Amino acid sequence: MKKEQEIKTEADALEAVRRDAWMLAHVPDELKTETVCLEAVQRDGMVVGYVAEDRLTRKICLAAVKQNGLALKGVPERCRTQAVCEAAVRQNGWAIDAVPRRLQTGKLNALSNRRIQEDAGAADIDTPLGELYGG
């Protein structure tokens, strides 16, 4: 893995984030190209917070939330479009918490509930917690 001082070219930056997406935090800003940032967020969406806001594109934000819906929390408000928010919730139902109120539709809330149920393996949302946990 490249150390911070060894990341001198875009090729170095790509190699570093391919080995560990979190190395994006150590890539100099001038080397955080769309290619480097996209590679990093496709490997771990949560590193979206290390992309400079002026370099955040819809493509990078969408890739981040498709990899990890909870990355929506690190996406700036201006990039939280209906498509980005829906992709986040489709990947992780709990991402609904980061969706702006104006974009929370009945359809998106239903998708969130369905994804949460699927992830929990719950057959029925109305099942009392005591039954789920043997109480």
C-alpha positions, 0 to 999 in steps of 0.5 A: 500500500502506498504511503501518503508521501508516495502518492505523487501521480494519478496512477499511484492514487488509483493503485492506493484506492484499489488496495484500500478505498480509505486511502482516498483520505491520503490522496492529495486533492489535486490527484482526486480526479473523477476516475480516482474518486469513482474507483474509491466509492465503488469499492466503499461508498462511505469514503464519499466524504473524502471527495472534495465537494466541488468535485462531487458529481452525480455519477460519484454520488450515485456510485457511492450509494449503490455500494452502500446506501448509508453513504447518503449521509455523506452526500451533500444536499445538492446531490441528494436527487430523487434518483440518488436517494432511491438508489440509496434506499434500494441498497439499504432501507435505513438510508431513508433517514438521510433522504430530505423530507421533500423527497420522502414519498409513500413509494420510497417509504414503502421501499425502505420498509420492505428493504429493512424487513428483507435485511432483518429476515422478518416475515411480518413487520407486525410480529411482536418483538417478544416473539422475534427474540424468544421473550 
